[in-house]
Protein backbone atom coordinates (compact mmCIF):
# COMPACT_ATOMS: atom_id res chain seq x y z
CA UNK A 1 0.00 0.00 0.00
CA UNK A 2 1.49 3.37 -0.92
CA UNK A 3 1.83 6.15 1.65
CA UNK A 4 -0.92 8.41 0.31
CA UNK A 5 -3.45 5.63 0.03
CA UNK A 6 -2.52 4.33 3.47
CA UNK A 7 -3.32 7.72 4.98
CA UNK A 8 -6.74 7.76 3.32
CA UNK A 9 -7.37 4.21 4.52
CA UNK A 10 -6.52 5.22 8.10
CA UNK A 11 -8.84 8.23 7.87
CA UNK A 12 -11.78 6.13 6.67
CA UNK A 13 -11.07 3.43 9.26
CA UNK A 14 -11.00 6.03 12.02
CA UNK A 15 -14.15 7.77 10.79
CA UNK A 16 -15.96 4.45 10.36
CA UNK A 17 -17.04 4.72 13.99
CA UNK A 18 -19.89 7.12 14.76
CA UNK A 19 -18.46 7.92 18.20
CA UNK A 20 -15.12 8.96 16.73
CA UNK A 21 -16.88 11.11 14.11
CA UNK A 22 -18.76 12.84 16.95
CA UNK A 23 -15.50 13.47 18.79
CA UNK A 24 -13.92 15.05 15.70
CA UNK A 25 -16.96 17.33 15.41
CA UNK A 26 -16.81 18.23 19.11
CA UNK A 27 -13.10 19.06 18.96
CA UNK A 28 -13.62 21.09 15.76
CA UNK A 29 -16.42 23.11 17.40
CA UNK A 30 -14.28 23.90 20.45
CA UNK A 31 -10.99 24.48 18.62
CA UNK A 32 -9.15 22.35 21.19
CA UNK A 33 -10.32 19.97 23.90
CA UNK A 34 -9.09 17.47 26.46
CA UNK A 35 -10.49 14.00 27.03
CA UNK A 36 -11.80 15.18 30.40
CA UNK A 37 -13.69 18.11 28.84
CA UNK A 38 -15.25 15.90 26.19
CA UNK A 39 -16.11 13.07 28.58
CA UNK A 40 -17.97 15.52 30.84
CA UNK A 41 -20.57 15.85 28.07
CA UNK A 42 -20.79 12.16 27.15
CA UNK A 43 -22.22 9.03 28.77
CA UNK A 44 -18.83 7.26 28.58
CA UNK A 45 -15.68 7.35 30.71
CA UNK A 46 -12.76 9.67 30.23
CA UNK A 47 -10.58 6.62 29.53
CA UNK A 48 -12.88 5.56 26.68
CA UNK A 49 -12.80 9.07 25.23
CA UNK A 50 -9.00 9.17 25.56
CA UNK A 51 -8.72 5.85 23.70
CA UNK A 52 -10.88 7.14 20.83
CA UNK A 53 -8.95 10.44 20.70
CA UNK A 54 -5.71 8.46 20.51
CA UNK A 55 -7.06 6.44 17.57
CA UNK A 56 -8.02 9.67 15.80
CA UNK A 57 -4.56 11.11 16.46
CA UNK A 58 -2.91 7.96 15.07
CA UNK A 59 -4.97 8.40 11.90
CA UNK A 60 -3.67 11.96 11.68
CA UNK A 61 -7.09 13.56 12.19
CA UNK A 62 -6.19 15.15 15.52
CA UNK A 63 -2.98 16.67 16.85
CA UNK A 64 -2.21 15.97 20.50
CA UNK A 65 -0.27 18.62 22.41
CA UNK A 66 0.90 17.76 25.89
CA UNK A 67 1.27 20.47 28.51
CA UNK A 68 2.09 19.12 31.95
CA UNK A 69 -0.51 16.50 32.82
CA UNK A 70 -2.97 17.78 30.23
CA UNK A 71 -3.22 16.62 26.61
CA UNK A 72 -5.16 18.94 24.32
CA UNK A 73 -6.43 17.80 20.94
CA UNK A 74 -7.12 19.87 17.84
CA UNK A 75 -8.31 18.88 14.38
CA UNK A 76 -5.72 18.60 11.62
CA UNK A 77 -7.49 19.18 8.29
CA UNK A 78 -4.89 17.76 5.87
CA UNK A 79 -5.95 14.09 6.17
CA UNK A 80 -9.60 15.07 5.68
CA UNK A 81 -8.64 17.04 2.58
CA UNK A 82 -6.79 14.00 1.20
CA UNK A 83 -9.86 11.82 1.82
CA UNK A 84 -12.10 14.37 0.06
CA UNK A 85 -9.70 14.49 -2.90
CA UNK A 86 -9.86 10.69 -3.11
CA UNK A 87 -13.69 10.76 -3.06
CA UNK A 88 -13.75 13.44 -5.76
CA UNK A 89 -11.45 11.39 -7.99
CA UNK A 90 -13.55 8.26 -7.51
CA UNK A 91 -16.72 10.25 -8.19
CA UNK A 92 -15.19 11.70 -11.36
CA UNK A 93 -14.29 8.21 -12.56
CA UNK A 94 -17.89 7.08 -12.03
CA UNK A 95 -19.18 10.17 -13.84
CA UNK A 96 -16.99 9.22 -16.80
CA UNK A 97 -18.23 5.61 -16.70
CA UNK A 98 -21.86 6.69 -16.57
CA UNK A 99 -21.32 9.12 -19.46
CA UNK A 100 -19.72 6.31 -21.50
CA UNK A 101 -22.69 4.06 -20.70
CA UNK A 102 -25.10 6.80 -21.75
CA UNK A 103 -23.20 7.23 -25.04
CA UNK A 104 -23.17 3.48 -25.67
CA UNK A 105 -26.93 3.38 -25.16
CA UNK A 106 -27.30 5.99 -27.88
CA UNK A 107 -28.02 8.94 -25.62
CA UNK A 108 -31.20 7.52 -24.11
CA UNK A 109 -32.14 9.38 -20.94
CA UNK A 110 -31.80 13.02 -20.16
CA UNK A 111 -29.32 12.82 -17.30
CA UNK A 112 -27.45 10.25 -15.27
CA UNK A 113 -30.19 10.48 -12.63
CA UNK A 114 -32.96 9.68 -15.12
CA UNK A 115 -31.26 7.13 -17.36
CA UNK A 116 -34.04 5.62 -19.45
CA UNK A 117 -33.97 2.13 -21.01
CA UNK A 118 -33.89 1.88 -24.79
CA UNK A 119 -37.26 1.43 -26.56
CA UNK A 120 -38.53 -2.13 -26.69
CA UNK A 121 -38.08 -4.05 -29.88
CA UNK A 122 -41.14 -5.37 -31.68
CA UNK A 123 -41.20 -9.07 -32.45
TIRO-2110 file (N, C-alpha, C; in Angstrom, 1 decimal):
// TIRO-2110
0.9, -1.2, 0.0, N, 1, A
0.0, 0.0, 0.0, CA, 1, A
0.9, 1.2, 0.0, C, 1, A
0.6, 2.2, -0.9, N, 2, A
1.5, 3.4, -0.9, CA, 2, A
1.1, 4.3, 0.2, C, 2, A
2.0, 5.3, 0.5, N, 3, A
1.8, 6.2, 1.7, CA, 3, A
0.6, 7.0, 1.6, C, 3, A
0.3, 7.6, 0.4, N, 4, A
-0.9, 8.4, 0.3, CA, 4, A
-2.2, 7.6, 0.5, C, 4, A
-2.3, 6.5, -0.1, N, 5, A
-3.5, 5.6, 0.0, CA, 5, A
-3.6, 5.1, 1.5, C, 5, A
-2.5, 4.8, 2.1, N, 6, A
-2.5, 4.3, 3.5, CA, 6, A
-3.1, 5.4, 4.4, C, 6, A
-2.8, 6.6, 4.2, N, 7, A
-3.3, 7.7, 5.0, CA, 7, A
-4.8, 7.8, 4.8, C, 7, A
-5.3, 7.7, 3.6, N, 8, A
-6.7, 7.8, 3.3, CA, 8, A
-7.4, 6.6, 4.0, C, 8, A
-6.8, 5.4, 3.9, N, 9, A
-7.4, 4.2, 4.5, CA, 9, A
-7.5, 4.4, 6.0, C, 9, A
-6.5, 5.0, 6.7, N, 10, A
-6.5, 5.2, 8.1, CA, 10, A
-7.6, 6.2, 8.5, C, 10, A
-7.8, 7.2, 7.6, N, 11, A
-8.8, 8.2, 7.9, CA, 11, A
-10.2, 7.6, 7.8, C, 11, A
-10.5, 6.8, 6.8, N, 12, A
-11.8, 6.1, 6.7, CA, 12, A
-12.0, 5.1, 7.8, C, 12, A
-10.9, 4.4, 8.2, N, 13, A
-11.1, 3.4, 9.3, CA, 13, A
-11.4, 4.2, 10.6, C, 13, A
-10.7, 5.3, 10.8, N, 14, A
-11.0, 6.0, 12.0, CA, 14, A
-12.4, 6.6, 12.0, C, 14, A
-12.8, 7.1, 10.9, N, 15, A
-14.1, 7.8, 10.8, CA, 15, A
-15.3, 6.8, 10.6, C, 15, A
-14.9, 5.5, 10.5, N, 16, A
-16.0, 4.5, 10.4, CA, 16, A
-16.8, 4.3, 11.6, C, 16, A
-16.3, 4.8, 12.7, N, 17, A
-17.0, 4.7, 14.0, CA, 17, A
-17.8, 6.0, 14.3, C, 17, A
-19.1, 5.9, 14.5, N, 18, A
-19.9, 7.1, 14.8, CA, 18, A
-19.4, 7.9, 16.0, C, 18, A
-19.0, 7.2, 17.0, N, 19, A
-18.5, 7.9, 18.2, CA, 19, A
-17.2, 8.8, 17.9, C, 19, A
-16.3, 8.2, 17.1, N, 20, A
-15.1, 9.0, 16.7, CA, 20, A
-15.5, 10.2, 15.8, C, 20, A
-16.4, 10.0, 14.9, N, 21, A
-16.9, 11.1, 14.1, CA, 21, A
-17.4, 12.2, 15.0, C, 21, A
-18.2, 11.8, 16.0, N, 22, A
-18.8, 12.8, 16.9, CA, 22, A
-17.7, 13.6, 17.7, C, 22, A
-16.6, 12.8, 18.1, N, 23, A
-15.5, 13.5, 18.8, CA, 23, A
-14.8, 14.5, 17.9, C, 23, A
-14.6, 14.1, 16.6, N, 24, A
-13.9, 15.1, 15.7, CA, 24, A
-14.8, 16.3, 15.6, C, 24, A
-16.1, 16.2, 15.5, N, 25, A
-17.0, 17.3, 15.4, CA, 25, A
-16.9, 18.2, 16.7, C, 25, A
-16.9, 17.5, 17.8, N, 26, A
-16.8, 18.2, 19.1, CA, 26, A
-15.5, 19.0, 19.2, C, 26, A
-14.4, 18.4, 18.9, N, 27, A
-13.1, 19.1, 19.0, CA, 27, A
-13.1, 20.2, 18.0, C, 27, A
-13.6, 20.0, 16.8, N, 28, A
-13.6, 21.1, 15.8, CA, 28, A
-14.4, 22.3, 16.2, C, 28, A
-15.6, 22.0, 16.9, N, 29, A
-16.4, 23.1, 17.4, CA, 29, A
-15.7, 23.9, 18.5, C, 29, A
-14.9, 23.2, 19.3, N, 30, A
-14.3, 23.9, 20.4, CA, 30, A
-13.0, 24.5, 20.0, C, 30, A
-12.3, 24.0, 19.0, N, 31, A
-11.0, 24.5, 18.6, CA, 31, A
-10.0, 23.5, 19.2, C, 31, A
-10.0, 23.4, 20.5, N, 32, A
-9.2, 22.4, 21.2, CA, 32, A
-10.0, 21.8, 22.3, C, 32, A
-9.6, 20.6, 22.8, N, 33, A
-10.3, 20.0, 23.9, CA, 33, A
-9.5, 18.9, 24.5, C, 33, A
-9.7, 18.6, 25.8, N, 34, A
-9.1, 17.5, 26.5, CA, 34, A
-10.1, 16.3, 26.6, C, 34, A
-9.6, 15.1, 26.8, N, 35, A
-10.5, 14.0, 27.0, CA, 35, A
-11.4, 14.3, 28.2, C, 35, A
-11.0, 14.9, 29.2, N, 36, A
-11.8, 15.2, 30.4, CA, 36, A
-13.0, 16.1, 30.0, C, 36, A
-12.6, 17.2, 29.3, N, 37, A
-13.7, 18.1, 28.8, CA, 37, A
-14.7, 17.4, 28.0, C, 37, A
-14.3, 16.6, 27.1, N, 38, A
-15.3, 15.9, 26.2, CA, 38, A
-16.1, 14.8, 26.9, C, 38, A
-15.4, 14.1, 27.8, N, 39, A
-16.1, 13.1, 28.6, CA, 39, A
-17.2, 13.6, 29.5, C, 39, A
-17.0, 14.9, 30.0, N, 40, A
-18.0, 15.5, 30.8, CA, 40, A
-19.3, 15.7, 30.2, C, 40, A
-19.3, 15.7, 28.8, N, 41, A
-20.6, 15.9, 28.1, CA, 41, A
-21.1, 14.5, 27.5, C, 41, A
-20.4, 13.4, 27.8, N, 42, A
-20.8, 12.2, 27.2, CA, 42, A
-21.1, 11.1, 28.2, C, 42, A
-21.9, 10.1, 27.8, N, 43, A
-22.2, 9.0, 28.8, CA, 43, A
-21.2, 7.9, 28.8, C, 43, A
-19.9, 8.3, 28.5, N, 44, A
-18.8, 7.3, 28.6, CA, 44, A
-17.7, 7.8, 29.4, C, 44, A
-16.8, 6.9, 29.8, N, 45, A
-15.7, 7.3, 30.7, CA, 45, A
-14.6, 8.2, 30.0, C, 45, A
-13.9, 8.9, 30.8, N, 46, A
-12.8, 9.7, 30.2, CA, 46, A
-11.7, 8.8, 29.6, C, 46, A
-11.5, 7.6, 30.1, N, 47, A
-10.6, 6.6, 29.5, CA, 47, A
-11.0, 6.2, 28.1, C, 47, A
-12.3, 6.0, 28.0, N, 48, A
-12.9, 5.6, 26.7, CA, 48, A
-12.7, 6.7, 25.7, C, 48, A
-13.0, 7.9, 26.1, N, 49, A
-12.8, 9.1, 25.2, CA, 49, A
-11.3, 9.2, 24.8, C, 49, A
-10.4, 9.1, 25.8, N, 50, A
-9.0, 9.2, 25.6, CA, 50, A
-8.5, 8.1, 24.5, C, 50, A
-9.1, 6.9, 24.6, N, 51, A
-8.7, 5.9, 23.7, CA, 51, A
-9.2, 6.2, 22.3, C, 51, A
-10.4, 6.8, 22.2, N, 52, A
-10.9, 7.1, 20.8, CA, 52, A
-10.1, 8.3, 20.3, C, 52, A
-9.8, 9.3, 21.1, N, 53, A
-9.0, 10.4, 20.7, CA, 53, A
-7.6, 10.0, 20.2, C, 53, A
-7.0, 9.0, 20.9, N, 54, A
-5.7, 8.5, 20.5, CA, 54, A
-5.8, 7.8, 19.1, C, 54, A
-6.9, 7.1, 18.9, N, 55, A
-7.1, 6.4, 17.6, CA, 55, A
-7.2, 7.5, 16.5, C, 55, A
-7.9, 8.6, 16.8, N, 56, A
-8.0, 9.7, 15.8, CA, 56, A
-6.7, 10.4, 15.6, C, 56, A
-5.9, 10.5, 16.6, N, 57, A
-4.6, 11.1, 16.5, CA, 57, A
-3.7, 10.2, 15.6, C, 57, A
-3.7, 8.9, 15.9, N, 58, A
-2.9, 8.0, 15.1, CA, 58, A
-3.3, 8.0, 13.6, C, 58, A
-4.5, 8.3, 13.3, N, 59, A
-5.0, 8.4, 11.9, CA, 59, A
-4.6, 9.8, 11.3, C, 59, A
-4.1, 10.6, 12.1, N, 60, A
-3.7, 12.0, 11.7, CA, 60, A
-4.8, 13.0, 11.7, C, 60, A
-5.9, 12.6, 12.2, N, 61, A
-7.1, 13.6, 12.2, CA, 61, A
-7.0, 14.6, 13.3, C, 61, A
-6.3, 14.2, 14.4, N, 62, A
-6.2, 15.1, 15.5, CA, 62, A
-4.7, 15.3, 15.8, C, 62, A
-4.3, 16.4, 16.4, N, 63, A
-3.0, 16.7, 16.8, CA, 63, A
-3.1, 16.8, 18.4, C, 63, A
-2.3, 16.0, 19.0, N, 64, A
-2.2, 16.0, 20.5, CA, 64, A
-1.0, 16.8, 21.0, C, 64, A
-1.3, 17.8, 21.8, N, 65, A
-0.3, 18.6, 22.4, CA, 65, A
-0.3, 18.5, 23.9, C, 65, A
0.8, 18.0, 24.5, N, 66, A
0.9, 17.8, 25.9, CA, 66, A
1.5, 19.0, 26.6, C, 66, A
0.8, 19.4, 27.7, N, 67, A
1.3, 20.5, 28.5, CA, 67, A
1.1, 20.0, 30.0, C, 67, A
2.2, 19.6, 30.6, N, 68, A
2.1, 19.1, 31.9, CA, 68, A
1.3, 17.8, 31.9, C, 68, A
0.3, 17.7, 32.8, N, 69, A
-0.5, 16.5, 32.8, CA, 69, A
-1.7, 16.5, 31.8, C, 69, A
-1.8, 17.6, 31.1, N, 70, A
-3.0, 17.8, 30.2, CA, 70, A
-2.6, 17.5, 28.8, C, 70, A
-3.4, 16.8, 28.1, N, 71, A
-3.2, 16.6, 26.6, CA, 71, A
-4.4, 17.3, 25.9, C, 71, A
-4.1, 18.2, 25.1, N, 72, A
-5.2, 18.9, 24.3, CA, 72, A
-5.1, 18.4, 22.9, C, 72, A
-6.3, 18.3, 22.3, N, 73, A
-6.4, 17.8, 20.9, CA, 73, A
-7.0, 18.9, 20.1, C, 73, A
-6.5, 19.0, 18.8, N, 74, A
-7.1, 19.9, 17.8, CA, 74, A
-7.2, 19.1, 16.5, C, 74, A
-8.1, 19.5, 15.7, N, 75, A
-8.3, 18.9, 14.4, CA, 75, A
-7.2, 19.3, 13.4, C, 75, A
-6.7, 18.3, 12.7, N, 76, A
-5.7, 18.6, 11.6, CA, 76, A
-6.4, 18.3, 10.3, C, 76, A
-6.7, 19.3, 9.5, N, 77, A
-7.5, 19.2, 8.3, CA, 77, A
-6.8, 18.4, 7.1, C, 77, A
-5.5, 18.4, 7.0, N, 78, A
-4.9, 17.8, 5.9, CA, 78, A
-5.4, 16.3, 5.6, C, 78, A
-5.5, 15.4, 6.5, N, 79, A
-5.9, 14.1, 6.2, CA, 79, A
-7.4, 14.1, 5.7, C, 79, A
-8.2, 15.0, 6.2, N, 80, A
-9.6, 15.1, 5.7, CA, 80, A
-9.6, 15.6, 4.2, C, 80, A
-8.7, 16.5, 3.9, N, 81, A
-8.6, 17.0, 2.6, CA, 81, A
-8.2, 15.9, 1.6, C, 81, A
-7.2, 15.1, 2.0, N, 82, A
-6.8, 14.0, 1.2, CA, 82, A
-7.9, 13.0, 0.9, C, 82, A
-8.7, 12.7, 2.0, N, 83, A
-9.9, 11.8, 1.8, CA, 83, A
-10.9, 12.4, 0.9, C, 83, A
-11.2, 13.7, 1.0, N, 84, A
-12.1, 14.4, 0.1, CA, 84, A
-11.6, 14.3, -1.4, C, 84, A
-10.3, 14.6, -1.6, N, 85, A
-9.7, 14.5, -2.9, CA, 85, A
-9.9, 13.1, -3.5, C, 85, A
-9.7, 12.1, -2.6, N, 86, A
-9.9, 10.7, -3.1, CA, 86, A
-11.3, 10.5, -3.5, C, 86, A
-12.3, 10.9, -2.7, N, 87, A
-13.7, 10.8, -3.1, CA, 87, A
-14.0, 11.5, -4.3, C, 87, A
-13.5, 12.7, -4.5, N, 88, A
-13.7, 13.4, -5.8, CA, 88, A
-13.2, 12.7, -7.0, C, 88, A
-12.0, 12.1, -6.8, N, 89, A
-11.4, 11.4, -8.0, CA, 89, A
-12.3, 10.1, -8.3, C, 89, A
-12.7, 9.4, -7.3, N, 90, A
-13.5, 8.3, -7.5, CA, 90, A
-14.9, 8.7, -8.1, C, 90, A
-15.5, 9.8, -7.6, N, 91, A
-16.7, 10.3, -8.2, CA, 91, A
-16.6, 10.7, -9.6, C, 91, A
-15.4, 11.3, -10.0, N, 92, A
-15.2, 11.7, -11.4, CA, 92, A
-15.1, 10.5, -12.3, C, 92, A
-14.4, 9.4, -11.8, N, 93, A
-14.3, 8.2, -12.6, CA, 93, A
-15.7, 7.6, -12.8, C, 93, A
-16.5, 7.6, -11.8, N, 94, A
-17.9, 7.1, -12.0, CA, 94, A
-18.7, 8.0, -13.0, C, 94, A
-18.5, 9.3, -12.9, N, 95, A
-19.2, 10.2, -13.8, CA, 95, A
-18.8, 9.8, -15.3, C, 95, A
-17.5, 9.6, -15.5, N, 96, A
-17.0, 9.2, -16.8, CA, 96, A
-17.6, 7.9, -17.3, C, 96, A
-17.7, 6.9, -16.4, N, 97, A
-18.2, 5.6, -16.7, CA, 97, A
-19.7, 5.7, -17.1, C, 97, A
-20.4, 6.5, -16.3, N, 98, A
-21.9, 6.7, -16.6, CA, 98, A
-22.1, 7.4, -17.9, C, 98, A
-21.2, 8.4, -18.2, N, 99, A
-21.3, 9.1, -19.5, CA, 99, A
-21.0, 8.2, -20.6, C, 99, A
-20.0, 7.3, -20.5, N, 100, A
-19.7, 6.3, -21.5, CA, 100, A
-20.9, 5.4, -21.7, C, 100, A
-21.5, 4.9, -20.6, N, 101, A
-22.7, 4.1, -20.7, CA, 101, A
-23.8, 4.8, -21.4, C, 101, A
-24.1, 6.0, -21.1, N, 102, A
-25.1, 6.8, -21.7, CA, 102, A
-24.8, 6.9, -23.3, C, 102, A
-23.6, 7.2, -23.6, N, 103, A
-23.2, 7.2, -25.0, CA, 103, A
-23.4, 5.9, -25.7, C, 103, A
-23.0, 4.8, -25.1, N, 104, A
-23.2, 3.5, -25.7, CA, 104, A
-24.6, 3.1, -25.8, C, 104, A
-25.5, 3.7, -25.0, N, 105, A
-26.9, 3.4, -25.2, CA, 105, A
-27.6, 4.3, -26.2, C, 105, A
-26.8, 5.1, -26.8, N, 106, A
-27.3, 6.0, -27.9, CA, 106, A
-27.9, 7.3, -27.3, C, 106, A
-27.5, 7.7, -26.1, N, 107, A
-28.0, 8.9, -25.6, CA, 107, A
-29.4, 8.8, -25.0, C, 107, A
-29.9, 7.6, -24.8, N, 108, A
-31.2, 7.5, -24.1, CA, 108, A
-31.1, 8.1, -22.7, C, 108, A
-32.1, 8.8, -22.3, N, 109, A
-32.1, 9.4, -20.9, CA, 109, A
-31.6, 10.8, -21.0, C, 109, A
-32.1, 11.6, -20.1, N, 110, A
-31.8, 13.0, -20.2, CA, 110, A
-30.6, 13.3, -19.3, C, 110, A
-30.4, 12.6, -18.2, N, 111, A
-29.3, 12.8, -17.3, CA, 111, A
-29.0, 11.5, -16.6, C, 111, A
-27.9, 11.5, -15.9, N, 112, A
-27.5, 10.2, -15.3, CA, 112, A
-28.4, 9.8, -14.2, C, 112, A
-29.2, 10.8, -13.7, N, 113, A
-30.2, 10.5, -12.6, CA, 113, A
-31.5, 9.9, -13.2, C, 113, A
-31.7, 10.2, -14.5, N, 114, A
-33.0, 9.7, -15.1, CA, 114, A
-32.6, 8.9, -16.4, C, 114, A
-31.6, 8.0, -16.2, N, 115, A
-31.3, 7.1, -17.4, CA, 115, A
-32.4, 6.2, -17.7, C, 115, A
-32.9, 6.4, -19.0, N, 116, A
-34.0, 5.6, -19.5, CA, 116, A
-33.6, 4.4, -20.3, C, 116, A
-34.3, 3.3, -20.2, N, 117, A
-34.0, 2.1, -21.0, CA, 117, A
-34.3, 2.4, -22.5, C, 117, A
-33.6, 1.7, -23.4, N, 118, A
-33.9, 1.9, -24.8, CA, 118, A
-35.3, 1.4, -25.1, C, 118, A
-35.9, 1.9, -26.2, N, 119, A
-37.3, 1.4, -26.6, CA, 119, A
-37.3, -0.1, -26.8, C, 119, A
-38.4, -0.7, -26.5, N, 120, A
-38.5, -2.1, -26.7, CA, 120, A
-38.6, -2.5, -28.2, C, 120, A
-38.0, -3.6, -28.5, N, 121, A
-38.1, -4.1, -29.9, CA, 121, A
-39.4, -4.8, -30.1, C, 121, A
-39.9, -4.6, -31.3, N, 122, A
-41.1, -5.4, -31.7, CA, 122, A
-40.7, -6.7, -32.2, C, 122, A
-41.5, -7.7, -31.9, N, 123, A
-41.2, -9.1, -32.4, CA, 123, A
-42.3, -9.6, -33.3, C, 123, A
END
